[in-house]
């Protein structure tokens, strides 16, 4: 079992991936964006940073 920090990071990565996937679907498929571009970009950068810092996730 991992430590709490790793578990928290993994949970955050999964949350970000889900949020970004839902936002992309709303934007590209439904043509009804539900997040402002700057919020999407901030979440995407956070996910990128976490993936670089924790490639095992």
Buried (B, 14 or more C-beta within 10 A) or exposed (E): EEEEEEEEBBEBBEEBBEBBEEBBEBBEEEEEEEBEEEEBEEBBEBBEEBBEEEEEB
